[in-house]
Amino acid sequence: MDYRCKAGNTETTLTCTTHKDGFATKIDGKAYSVSAVPVDETKLHLCINGRGLLAHVETIEGGKRVTIGGVSMDVLDADRLAHTPSAPDELPGDVTPPMPSVVVAVLVAPGDHVDKGTPLVTLSAMKMETTLSAPFDAMVSAINTNPGDQVMPGEILVSLEPKGQEEEKTGTGG
């Protein structure tokens, strides 16, 4: 998974690979192993090459802003930035993990009709389980993961089609 990172006027692309406890990347030829444990909704405890740090995280358009020791970096998913919604009312139909995780269970199948809040996938990150739920009433159009898969933020686990749109495509809507 590629991420575009920007700190001030400096921008770089990081290629990250998942491992059991997080992810690995290289910056200027130096290898980094990173794991993260959520502290609360806006803070993560990071362990980078064995060194503990507290990171403040906020959501920005296209990704996250991570601040460590007063230095902020925008982390944008380069793969997802390549697709910009064609219309402002287009709902995001992809369910992605919030952090590097292992898929514990897939709770739906393609073709299932789900209501907002229906559990879709259970993930484990740092020995904590999280269930991702449907953000709106929808039909499951694709499952792109299996139990045991190691996944990164931005990877599409479940694709959803808002209810009503599948009827328009088949001509059965009224």
Secondary structure, 3 states (H helix, E strand, C coil): CEEEEEECCEEEEEECEEECCEEEEEECCEEEEEEEEEEECCEEEEEECCEEEEEEEEEECCEEEEEECCEEEEEEEHHHHCCCCCCCCCCCCEECCCCCEEEEEECCCCCCEECCCCEEEEEEECCEEEEEECCCCEEEEEECCCCCCEECCCCCCEEEEECCHHHHHHCCCC
